[in-house]
Amino acid sequence: MIKLKLSTIPDDKPVKLTVELPAAVFQDLRSYAEAIGRETGQVGPEPARLIMPMIQRFMATDRAFGKMRKGASRQISAASDGAVRSG
């Protein structure tokens, strides 16, 4: 197997998702946006703009998810380190 200098190239193109939220969740997003507005003294963001940073923050602070990702990257690294080079 050939070992290339580049492995996967991250796809940084945004992906558009359409989600359906319960009305109560949307109302909470709206309330959160209003709270941000009060805290900053500015108009709060659109509720939809809160979803991406909330998901990022959630995943970044989820310890079990972080451990799982580190374990998966170690397995991938170990597999590629053990790859046989042909040439």
Number of C-alpha atoms within 10 A of each C-alpha: 8 9 13 7 5 6 8 5 6 6 7 6 6 6 7 6 5 6 6 7 9 8 9 9 11 14 13 12 19 18 14 17 20 18 15 15 14 12 11 10 9 10 13 17 16 13 16 11 11 14 12 10 10 11 10 10 11 12 13 11 10 10 11 10 13 13 11 11 12 12 12 12 12 12 12 12 12 11 10 12 10 9 12 10 9 7 6
